[in-house]
Amino acid sequence: MALNLTSKQLKTAMARGEALNRKYGLSSSNSKKTSTASTTKKKSTASTNVNSGASSYSQAQAAAEAQAAAEAEAERLRQQQERIAQRSYDSNMSALQQAYDQKTNLLKQNLDSTKGTLGNAYNTSKGNINAQSDKALKEAYVNRMLSQKNLAQNMAAQGISGGLSETTSAGLYNNYGNSRNNIEQTRSNNLTDLENTYQNNLASAEQQYNSQLAEDAAAKAAQEIQLRSDLANLVANSYSDMYKNIPTLTEAYASQMQKLLANQSAYAPAQEAKATNDVVKANTESALDQDYSKYSNYLGWAKKVRKNNPGYTDEQIATLLNQNGVKNADAIAYILNQL
């Protein structure tokens, strides 16, 4: 690169040269030669310095550009890794949410199924209690009728006429009333016990369900923390295989629900309702030995009456049988026992 001097600088340099020539007796031509040589040397030195500076600047500029390029590439790679990590995070969060949604639905379905099965078992036991109590009431009524009839026969066999005394009749009705009260009390106790068992099992099922939901929520929160940590550290991991096992019932949970079902299904009344008014035995042949086949039509008729009028009591049906020609108390008792 050439050294460019201003006209003022050039004049100053020439004046200094002339002064030196005069001082040392140098000729003008020599002075000019010397001046020319000096000027050439200065120009060469200045050119060398400028070239050296330009080279250093170029090197610094190249280094800066290389550094900027490296930083740009690092930023590009960082952003690329960030996008990969974000996609991984979104995918994992979606899979995690889907897995726990499926688990929640499965738990709800299991709870509903468990409650339905508990309800069916409850209704079956309730029906059995009522049927057994109704049977006992029927037995108590039949016992009263048979006792009344047998006592009359016994008195006739002893030559006593006039029918049963008021005291005897009152005693029969009193025993019958006590028997009915005992049966109804037993029914009430059994139904209350059954209801308590059912409600306890329902509450336990709800508790198991809510506890499992809370446990799952805690596990899901912990997994979400891990995913957010991975995202912050630009880590792209796939947890899809791990999430596959989430929408299943744990063995412990399923076992607890099965125990509740078994407990409800195995319910049995602490006490069975029974008629307590025993039949007074007759001195004549047993009613069990008599032939009631001739009353088969009445039996069929009585079954229709019971079917069409489920609210009719045994006493009402017995009255209807008596009014329609069945005067034998043993026959009425036989028919009622077949209903």
KASUL-V811993 format. One record per backbone hydrogen bond with DSSP energy under -1.0 kcal/mol. CO is the residue of the C=O (numbers start at 1). NH is the residue of the N-H. E is the energy in kcal/mol with one decimal. If there is no record, write none. Layout:
co	nh	e
CO	NH	E
CO	NH	E
This chain:
co	nh	e
6	10	-2.3
7	11	-2.4
8	12	-2.2
9	13	-2.1
10	14	-2.2
11	15	-2.3
12	16	-1.9
13	17	-1.8
14	18	-2.2
15	19	-1.9
16	20	-1.9
17	21	-2.1
18	22	-2.2
19	23	-2.0
20	24	-2.2
21	26	-2.2
27	31	-3.7
28	32	-2.6
29	33	-3.1
30	34	-4.5
31	35	-3.6
32	36	-3.2
33	37	-3.2
34	38	-3.4
35	39	-3.0
36	40	-2.5
37	41	-2.6
38	42	-2.8
39	43	-2.7
40	44	-2.2
41	45	-2.6
42	46	-3.0
43	47	-2.4
44	48	-2.4
45	49	-2.6
46	50	-2.6
47	51	-2.6
48	52	-2.5
49	53	-2.4
50	54	-2.5
51	55	-2.2
52	56	-2.0
53	57	-2.4
54	58	-2.4
55	59	-2.3
56	60	-2.5
57	61	-3.0
58	62	-2.6
59	63	-2.5
60	64	-2.6
61	65	-2.5
62	66	-2.5
63	67	-2.6
64	68	-2.7
65	69	-2.4
66	70	-2.4
67	71	-2.6
68	72	-2.5
69	73	-2.5
70	74	-2.5
71	75	-2.5
72	76	-2.4
73	77	-2.7
74	78	-2.5
75	79	-2.9
76	80	-2.4
77	81	-2.8
78	82	-2.5
79	83	-2.4
80	84	-2.3
81	85	-2.8
82	86	-2.5
83	87	-2.5
84	88	-2.4
85	89	-2.6
86	90	-3.0
87	91	-2.6
88	92	-2.7
89	93	-2.9
90	94	-2.2
91	95	-2.4
92	96	-2.8
93	97	-2.6
94	98	-2.5
95	99	-2.4
96	100	-2.2
97	101	-2.2
98	102	-2.3
99	103	-2.1
100	104	-2.6
101	105	-2.4
102	106	-2.4
103	107	-2.5
104	108	-2.4
105	109	-2.6
106	110	-2.4
107	111	-2.6
108	112	-2.7
109	113	-2.5
110	114	-2.8
111	115	-2.9
112	116	-2.3
113	117	-2.5
114	118	-2.7
115	119	-2.4
116	120	-2.2
117	121	-2.4
118	122	-2.5
119	123	-2.7
120	124	-2.3
121	125	-2.5
122	126	-2.7
123	127	-2.5
124	128	-2.2
125	129	-2.5
126	130	-2.4
127	131	-2.7
128	132	-2.6
129	133	-2.3
130	134	-2.8
131	135	-2.2
132	136	-1.9
133	137	-2.3
134	138	-2.2
135	139	-2.4
136	140	-2.4
137	141	-2.2
138	142	-2.8
139	143	-2.7
140	144	-1.9
141	145	-2.4
142	146	-3.0
143	147	-2.6
144	148	-2.5
145	149	-2.4
146	150	-3.2
147	151	-2.6
148	152	-1.7
149	153	-2.1
150	154	-2.7
151	155	-2.5
152	156	-2.2
153	157	-2.5
154	158	-1.3
155	160	-3.3
156	159	-1.5
165	169	-2.6
166	170	-2.8
167	171	-2.3
168	172	-2.2
169	173	-2.5
170	174	-2.6
171	175	-2.5
172	176	-2.3
173	177	-2.6
174	178	-2.6
175	179	-2.3
176	180	-2.4
177	181	-2.4
178	182	-2.6
179	183	-2.4
180	184	-2.7
181	185	-2.4
182	186	-2.5
183	187	-2.5
184	188	-2.6
185	189	-2.7
186	190	-2.7
187	191	-2.7
188	192	-2.4
189	193	-2.5
190	194	-2.6
191	195	-2.6
192	196	-2.4
193	197	-2.3
194	198	-2.6
195	199	-2.8
196	200	-2.5
197	201	-2.2
198	202	-2.4
199	203	-2.6
200	204	-2.3
201	205	-2.3
202	206	-2.4
203	207	-2.4
204	208	-2.7
205	209	-2.2
206	210	-2.8
207	211	-2.6
208	212	-2.1
209	213	-2.1
210	214	-2.3
211	215	-2.3
212	216	-2.5
213	217	-2.4
214	218	-2.1
215	219	-2.1
216	220	-2.6
217	221	-2.3
218	222	-2.1
219	223	-2.0
220	224	-2.2
221	225	-2.0
222	226	-1.8
223	227	-2.0
224	228	-2.5
225	229	-2.2
226	230	-2.4
227	231	-2.2
228	232	-2.4
229	233	-1.8
230	235	-3.7
231	234	-1.4
239	243	-2.0
243	246	-1.5
246	248	-2.5
250	254	-2.5
251	255	-2.2
252	256	-2.0
253	257	-2.0
254	258	-2.1
255	259	-1.9
256	260	-1.6
257	261	-1.9
258	262	-2.5
259	263	-2.4
260	264	-2.1
261	265	-2.6
262	266	-1.9
264	267	-1.3
276	278	-1.2
286	289	-1.5
292	295	-2.1
293	296	-1.8
295	299	-2.2
296	300	-2.4
297	301	-2.2
298	302	-2.9
299	303	-2.2
300	304	-1.6
301	305	-2.1
302	306	-2.4
303	307	-2.3
304	308	-2.8
305	309	-1.7
309	312	-2.4
313	317	-2.1
314	318	-2.8
315	319	-2.2
316	320	-2.1
317	321	-2.5
318	322	-2.4
319	323	-2.4
320	324	-1.4
321	326	-2.7
322	325	-1.3
325	327	-1.1
328	332	-2.1
329	333	-2.5
330	334	-2.4
331	335	-2.6
332	336	-2.6
333	337	-1.9
